[in-house]
Amino acid sequence: MKHKYSNLAKSGIIALSSCLFCLPSLADEIRICGYLQTIDPSQVTVNNISYPITGETEFKDENDVVITVSDFIAGELIKVEIEEGVVDEVEKEDGTSCSSDENSGLDDNSEDDNGEDDNNLSGPKTRICGSVDAITSQEITVKGVTYPFTSSTEFESLSGAAISPEAFTVGDYVKLKLISGILDEVEQENDVSCKAYKQSKKAKKRGDENSSKVRQTKNRATTTSALSSVTGKARYRTKARSKEGRDPKVDSRFVINIGVLVGQEQPILQTEEQAAQLSLQAFITRDGSHIAVCTLAFDEVNDLGKAEYKVKLREKRGTLREKKGICSIDPSSPDGVSGLPTVQDGDIVTVYNTDGLVEFIKMSF
C-alpha cells in the first residue's frame, strides 16, 4: 500500500481558491484550460488554483470579442494565458480549442497504471514533471507553483515503494499528479525520466495540434554583446488555428527584452533616473536590408539591479496590441507603419542607444 500523508485534518481537502500562488517569473508562456470557479478584478481561480490579474489582462469570449470580468460565469470552460508570471489573457472556450499541454487542467484523463485511482478522485487530471523548488510538511513547490498536500496525497519512490514526504529534498526530480486541482500523488523521478516524459508530452501535443488543424511557428534569437553588462532575448511566434466554417484564427507575438546593469561604467547608468532616460531602438535586418525598426520602452529596474527595456506586441485576428514599445514594419515610410514584424530564420536584431548609435547587443534568429 502506498504511504498516505495523514497529519492534516481528516477533511483532507485544503481550500486553494483563497491562495495566491507564486508563478514562475520568467516563464515564456503557460496556458491553462479548465472550468472557472471564481473571478474578480484581482484574480481568477481555475482547477482550484488562483492566478493574479493585472490592469493589462485582457478578457475575451469564445469569438475573440473583448468582454469584462463580469461577463464570466462560474462553471464555464476558459483558457488562462500566462506570460512572464502574470495573466495575459482570460478567454472563454467552446470545448474544442483548449489545447492540451502539461500545464492544462484538461491535460490527461487517463487512469493510473493499475486502471483505477486509489483515492476515488475524479475529474480532469494534470501531470507535472520537474525539480523541487521548495518543500515543507504541508506543501511542495515545483516550477514556481505551490501545491498543498492533503490527507489523501500519496508518495512513491523511484521503485514504486511507499515513502514519506520527508524523503524528498530541494532539487529532487518529481512527477506530480493532480485530479481536479487536488494533489493526488508525488513520485520520485530523475532528470532523464522527466526529460523523456516532457518529450512524450510534446509529441502528443504535436499530434493533437495536427488533428485540430493548428499550425505554429516559433523563432528564438541567440545573442552576442560587446558589453558584459547588457543581456537580451528576442522571440517570435505565430499560430493559426482553423475550424470548419470559420476564418483561420491567427495569433502572433513578438518580444524583445533587454537588461542593462545599473551602476556600471559601460554603459553609464548610475541611477534609476538615468536608466529611465535611456532610449533604445532595435533594427531588424534580413539579408542586409532593414525590415523593421522598434522603439523599446523602459519597464523597471528589477531585483537584480538590471534596467529592463521591452518590446511586447501581439496581433490576433488582425488587431495589433502594443503592450510595450512600438515597431514600424516599413522603415522607408517617413511616419512609419505600426505593426508586428514577421521574423524568419537568419534575421538579425541589433539594439542601439539612440544617443550616438552605440551598439548594445546583437541577436540572431
C-alpha positions as CSV (number, residue, x, y, z in Angstrom):
1,M,0.0,0.0,0.0
2,K,1.2,3.5,-0.8
3,H,2.1,5.8,2.0
4,K,-0.5,8.5,2.7
5,Y,0.1,11.8,4.3
6,S,-2.2,11.8,7.4
7,N,-1.0,14.7,9.7
8,L,-3.6,17.1,8.3
9,A,-7.3,17.3,9.3
10,K,-9.4,14.3,8.3
11,S,-11.4,16.5,5.9
12,G,-8.2,16.5,3.9
13,I,-9.1,19.0,1.2
14,I,-7.5,22.4,1.6
15,A,-9.3,25.3,0.1
16,L,-7.0,26.6,-2.6
17,S,-9.2,29.2,-4.0
18,S,-8.2,31.7,-1.4
19,C,-4.5,31.2,-2.0
20,L,-2.5,33.4,-4.4
21,F,0.2,31.1,-5.8
22,C,3.7,32.2,-6.8
23,L,4.1,32.0,-10.6
24,P,7.4,31.4,-12.4
25,S,8.6,35.0,-13.2
26,L,10.5,34.1,-16.4
27,A,8.2,31.6,-17.9
28,D,7.8,32.3,-21.6
29,E,4.1,31.2,-21.8
30,I,1.8,29.0,-19.8
31,R,-1.7,28.0,-20.9
32,I,-4.2,26.5,-18.5
33,C,-7.6,25.2,-19.6
34,G,-10.2,24.4,-17.0
35,Y,-13.6,25.2,-15.5
36,L,-13.9,28.6,-13.9
37,Q,-14.5,28.7,-10.2
38,T,-14.2,32.3,-9.3
39,I,-13.1,35.5,-11.0
40,D,-12.8,39.2,-9.8
41,P,-10.6,42.1,-10.8
42,S,-7.7,40.8,-8.7
43,Q,-7.5,37.0,-9.6
44,V,-9.0,34.1,-11.5
45,T,-9.4,30.6,-10.0
46,V,-9.2,27.6,-12.2
47,N,-8.8,23.9,-11.2
48,N,-8.5,25.1,-7.5
49,I,-5.5,27.4,-8.2
50,S,-5.7,31.2,-8.3
51,Y,-3.7,33.4,-10.7
52,P,-3.3,37.2,-10.3
53,I,-4.9,39.5,-12.7
54,T,-3.3,42.9,-13.6
55,G,-4.5,46.0,-15.3
56,E,-3.1,44.7,-18.6
57,T,-5.0,41.4,-18.5
58,E,-7.4,41.0,-21.5
59,F,-10.8,39.2,-21.4
60,K,-12.3,37.6,-24.5
61,D,-15.3,35.5,-25.3
62,E,-15.2,32.3,-27.5
63,N,-15.4,34.5,-30.6
64,D,-12.4,36.6,-29.5
65,V,-14.6,39.6,-28.7
66,V,-13.4,41.8,-25.8
67,I,-15.5,41.4,-22.7
68,T,-15.3,42.3,-19.0
69,V,-14.8,40.3,-15.8
70,S,-18.5,40.4,-15.1
71,D,-19.3,38.6,-18.3
72,F,-17.8,35.3,-17.0
73,I,-19.9,32.7,-15.2
74,A,-18.6,30.1,-12.7
75,G,-18.5,26.6,-14.2
76,E,-17.8,27.6,-17.9
77,L,-14.7,26.4,-19.7
78,I,-12.0,29.0,-20.0
79,K,-8.3,29.3,-21.1
80,V,-5.9,31.4,-19.0
81,E,-2.7,32.5,-20.7
82,I,0.2,33.5,-18.5
83,E,3.3,35.3,-19.8
84,E,6.4,36.1,-17.6
85,G,4.5,35.2,-14.4
86,V,1.3,37.3,-15.0
87,V,-2.1,36.6,-16.5
88,D,-2.0,38.0,-20.1
89,E,-5.5,36.8,-21.2
90,V,-8.6,35.0,-19.9
91,E,-10.7,33.6,-22.8
92,K,-13.9,31.7,-22.9
93,E,-13.7,28.4,-24.8
94,D,-16.1,26.2,-26.6
95,G,-14.6,22.9,-25.6
96,T,-12.7,22.1,-28.8
97,S,-10.0,24.8,-28.8
98,C,-8.5,24.1,-25.3
99,S,-5.1,22.8,-26.4
100,S,-3.6,20.2,-24.1
101,D,-0.2,20.7,-22.6
102,E,1.4,19.7,-19.3
103,N,0.0,22.8,-17.6
104,S,-3.6,22.2,-18.6
105,G,-6.2,21.1,-16.3
106,L,-7.7,19.1,-19.2
107,D,-4.3,17.5,-19.9
108,D,-4.7,13.9,-19.1
109,N,-7.9,11.9,-18.5
110,S,-6.1,8.6,-18.3
111,E,-6.2,6.4,-15.2
112,D,-3.4,5.1,-13.1
113,D,-1.2,2.3,-14.3
114,N,-3.4,-0.2,-12.4
115,G,-6.5,1.1,-14.2
116,E,-8.1,3.0,-11.3
117,D,-7.5,5.9,-8.9
118,D,-6.7,4.6,-5.4
119,N,-8.3,7.7,-3.8
120,N,-11.5,7.6,-5.7
121,L,-11.0,11.1,-7.0
122,S,-12.5,12.0,-10.3
123,G,-12.2,14.9,-12.7
124,P,-9.5,16.4,-15.0
125,K,-6.0,15.1,-14.4
126,T,-2.8,17.0,-14.7
127,R,0.7,15.6,-14.6
128,I,3.8,17.8,-14.0
129,C,7.4,16.7,-14.0
130,G,10.2,18.9,-12.7
131,S,12.6,19.6,-9.8
132,V,11.5,20.6,-6.3
133,D,11.9,24.3,-5.7
134,A,10.8,24.0,-2.0
135,I,9.1,21.5,0.3
136,T,7.6,21.6,3.8
137,S,5.5,19.2,5.8
138,Q,2.3,20.7,4.2
139,E,3.2,21.6,0.6
140,I,5.6,21.2,-2.3
141,T,6.7,23.8,-4.9
142,V,7.5,22.7,-8.5
143,K,8.1,25.1,-11.4
144,G,7.3,28.1,-9.2
145,V,3.8,26.8,-8.3
146,T,2.9,25.6,-4.8
147,Y,0.7,22.6,-4.3
148,P,-0.6,21.7,-0.7
149,F,-0.7,18.1,0.5
150,T,-4.0,16.6,1.6
151,S,-4.7,13.6,3.8
152,S,-5.0,11.5,0.6
153,T,-1.8,12.6,-1.1
154,E,0.4,9.6,-1.8
155,F,4.2,9.5,-2.1
156,E,6.3,6.9,-4.1
157,S,10.0,6.2,-4.5
158,L,11.7,5.6,-7.9
159,S,11.0,1.9,-7.4
160,G,7.3,2.5,-6.6
161,A,7.6,1.8,-2.9
162,A,5.6,3.9,-0.4
163,I,7.7,6.7,1.2
164,S,7.0,9.7,3.4
165,P,7.2,13.4,2.3
166,E,10.3,13.8,4.4
167,A,12.2,11.6,1.8
168,F,12.0,14.5,-0.7
169,T,14.5,17.3,-0.8
170,V,15.0,20.5,-2.8
171,G,16.5,19.7,-6.2
172,D,14.9,16.2,-6.4
173,Y,13.0,15.5,-9.6
174,V,9.4,14.6,-9.1
175,K,6.3,13.9,-11.1
176,L,3.0,15.3,-9.6
177,K,-0.4,14.0,-10.4
178,L,-3.4,16.3,-9.7
179,I,-7.0,15.5,-10.1
180,S,-9.4,18.5,-10.3
181,G,-6.5,20.6,-8.9
182,I,-6.0,18.4,-5.8
183,L,-2.5,16.9,-5.4
184,D,-3.1,13.1,-5.6
185,E,0.4,11.7,-5.9
186,V,4.1,12.7,-5.7
187,E,6.5,10.3,-7.4
188,Q,10.3,10.4,-7.3
189,E,11.9,10.8,-10.7
190,N,15.2,11.6,-12.2
191,D,16.2,14.2,-14.8
192,V,16.3,11.6,-17.6
193,S,12.8,10.3,-17.0
194,C,11.5,13.8,-16.7
195,K,13.0,14.8,-20.0
196,A,11.6,11.7,-21.6
197,Y,8.2,12.5,-20.2
198,K,8.3,16.1,-21.5
199,Q,9.3,14.8,-24.9
200,S,6.4,12.4,-25.0
201,K,4.0,15.2,-24.0
202,K,5.4,17.4,-26.8
203,A,4.9,14.6,-29.3
204,K,1.3,14.1,-28.1
205,K,0.7,17.8,-28.3
206,R,2.0,18.0,-31.9
207,G,-0.3,15.1,-32.8
208,D,-3.3,16.9,-31.2
209,E,-2.4,20.2,-33.0
210,N,-2.2,18.5,-36.3
211,S,-5.5,16.8,-35.9
212,S,-7.2,20.1,-35.0
213,K,-5.6,22.0,-37.8
214,V,-3.2,24.1,-35.8
215,R,-0.1,25.4,-37.5
216,Q,2.6,27.1,-35.3
217,T,6.0,28.7,-36.0
218,K,8.4,29.7,-33.3
219,N,11.7,31.6,-33.6
220,R,14.1,32.5,-30.8
221,A,17.2,34.6,-31.1
222,T,20.8,33.9,-29.9
223,T,22.7,36.8,-28.5
224,T,26.1,38.4,-28.8
225,S,27.1,41.5,-26.9
226,A,30.3,43.5,-26.6
227,L,29.1,44.9,-23.3
228,S,29.2,42.4,-20.4
229,S,26.6,44.5,-18.5
230,V,24.0,44.0,-21.3
231,T,21.8,40.9,-21.8
232,G,18.9,40.3,-24.1
233,K,16.4,37.9,-25.7
234,A,14.0,38.1,-28.6
235,R,11.3,35.7,-29.8
236,Y,8.6,35.5,-32.4
237,R,5.7,33.1,-32.5
238,T,2.7,32.8,-34.8
239,K,-0.1,30.2,-34.6
240,A,-3.0,29.7,-36.9
241,R,-6.0,27.6,-35.9
242,S,-8.7,26.7,-38.4
243,K,-12.2,25.4,-37.7
244,E,-14.7,24.3,-40.2
245,G,-17.0,27.1,-41.3
246,R,-14.8,29.8,-39.7
247,D,-11.9,32.0,-40.8
248,P,-8.5,31.0,-39.5
249,K,-7.7,32.4,-36.1
250,V,-4.1,33.8,-36.4
251,D,-2.3,34.8,-33.2
252,S,1.2,36.3,-33.5
253,R,3.6,37.6,-30.8
254,F,6.9,39.4,-30.9
255,V,9.0,40.2,-27.8
256,I,12.4,41.9,-27.2
257,N,13.7,42.1,-23.7
258,I,17.0,43.9,-22.9
259,G,18.6,44.1,-19.5
260,V,21.3,46.7,-18.6
261,L,23.0,46.6,-15.2
262,V,22.7,49.9,-13.3
263,G,25.9,51.2,-11.7
264,Q,28.2,50.0,-14.5
265,E,30.7,52.2,-16.4
266,Q,29.7,50.7,-19.8
267,P,27.1,51.8,-20.5
268,I,27.0,54.6,-17.9
269,L,23.8,54.1,-15.8
270,Q,24.5,55.2,-12.3
271,T,20.9,55.7,-11.1
272,E,17.3,54.6,-11.9
273,E,16.6,58.1,-13.2
274,Q,19.4,57.7,-15.8
275,A,18.0,54.2,-16.7
276,A,14.5,55.7,-17.3
277,Q,16.0,58.3,-19.7
278,L,18.0,55.8,-21.8
279,S,16.5,55.4,-25.3
280,L,17.0,52.2,-27.2
281,Q,16.0,51.2,-30.7
282,A,16.2,47.7,-32.4
283,F,16.9,47.5,-36.1
284,I,15.7,44.2,-37.7
285,T,17.5,43.2,-40.9
286,R,17.2,40.5,-43.4
287,D,19.9,39.9,-46.0
288,G,21.4,43.3,-45.2
289,S,18.1,45.2,-45.6
290,H,16.0,46.8,-42.8
291,I,12.6,45.2,-42.5
292,A,11.5,46.8,-39.2
293,V,12.6,49.4,-36.6
294,C,11.4,49.1,-33.0
295,T,11.5,51.5,-30.1
296,L,11.9,49.8,-26.7
297,A,10.0,51.0,-23.6
298,F,11.7,51.3,-20.2
299,D,9.9,49.0,-17.9
300,E,11.6,48.9,-14.5
301,V,14.9,48.2,-12.5
302,N,14.4,44.6,-11.3
303,D,15.6,43.0,-8.1
304,L,18.9,42.0,-9.8
305,G,19.7,45.7,-10.4
306,K,19.0,45.5,-14.2
307,A,17.1,48.1,-16.0
308,E,14.7,46.4,-18.4
309,Y,13.6,47.7,-21.8
310,K,11.0,45.8,-23.8
311,V,9.0,45.5,-26.9
312,K,5.9,43.3,-26.4
313,L,3.5,43.1,-29.3
314,R,0.6,40.8,-30.1
315,E,-1.6,40.6,-33.2
316,K,-4.7,38.5,-33.0
317,R,-7.2,38.3,-35.9
318,G,-5.7,41.4,-37.4
319,T,-5.9,43.5,-34.3
320,L,-2.5,44.8,-33.1
321,R,-1.9,45.3,-29.4
322,E,1.2,47.2,-28.4
323,K,1.7,46.3,-24.7
324,K,5.3,47.6,-24.5
325,G,7.2,49.6,-27.1
326,I,6.3,50.0,-30.8
327,C,7.6,48.7,-34.1
328,S,7.4,50.2,-37.6
329,I,7.3,47.5,-40.3
330,D,8.0,50.0,-43.1
331,P,11.3,51.8,-42.2
332,S,11.2,53.7,-45.5
333,S,8.0,55.4,-44.6
334,P,8.6,58.9,-43.0
335,D,5.8,58.4,-40.5
336,G,6.4,54.7,-40.0
337,V,3.7,51.9,-40.2
338,S,2.9,50.3,-36.9
339,G,2.9,46.5,-37.0
340,L,4.3,43.2,-35.7
341,P,7.4,42.2,-37.6
342,T,7.2,38.8,-39.3
343,V,10.5,37.2,-38.3
344,Q,12.3,34.4,-40.2
345,D,15.4,32.3,-39.5
346,G,18.5,34.3,-40.3
347,D,17.0,37.7,-39.4
348,I,19.2,39.9,-37.1
349,V,18.1,42.3,-34.4
350,T,20.7,45.0,-33.4
351,V,19.9,47.2,-30.5
352,Y,21.4,50.7,-30.3
353,N,21.4,53.6,-27.9
354,T,19.7,56.3,-30.0
355,D,22.1,58.9,-28.5
356,G,25.2,58.2,-30.5
357,L,24.1,54.9,-32.0
358,V,26.2,52.8,-29.7
359,E,25.6,49.1,-30.3
360,F,24.4,47.4,-27.2
361,I,23.6,43.9,-28.3
362,K,23.0,41.8,-31.4
363,M,20.6,38.9,-31.6
364,S,20.3,36.4,-34.5
365,F,17.2,34.3,-35.2
